[in-house]
Amino acid sequence: MAKKQRTEGQAKRDLVKFCAFVALIVAAFTFTFGGLFNGSVAGDILDLIAKLALLVAIAFPAYTFSRGLGIVWRVIFWIALVIYILGCVLGMLSINIG
């Protein structure tokens, strides 16, 4: 009997599904117990993990969708992706203005 082989597309979809699952679990945990970890390093790390897992879970399908559209939509996708990543990184920094 021949071995069943996974394609690269199947592996990517599995990664997307896993990241969506992790984002859901961590987000549910932080929504439920967010007050316990508010302002702590553990809370910040859990929040970052949830945001990055959500990024992976939505970035691949959004990129695939935008590839089928015009150049304007692909540019909008990349701008939104960069803004999201910058928001994740800058959200971790404690910047006091004023």
Number of C-alpha atoms within 10 A of each C-alpha: 3 4 5 6 7 8 8 9 9 11 11 12 14 12 16 21 16 15 21 18 16 19 24 15 13 19 20 13 14 19 11 10 12 15 10 11 15 12 10 9 11 12 17 17 13 18 23 18 18 23 21 19 24 20 19 18 21 16 17 15 13 14 15 11 13 18 13 10 10 9 11 9 15 18 12 11 18 14 11 13 17 11 12 15 14 12 12 17 13 11 13 14 9 7 8 5 4 3
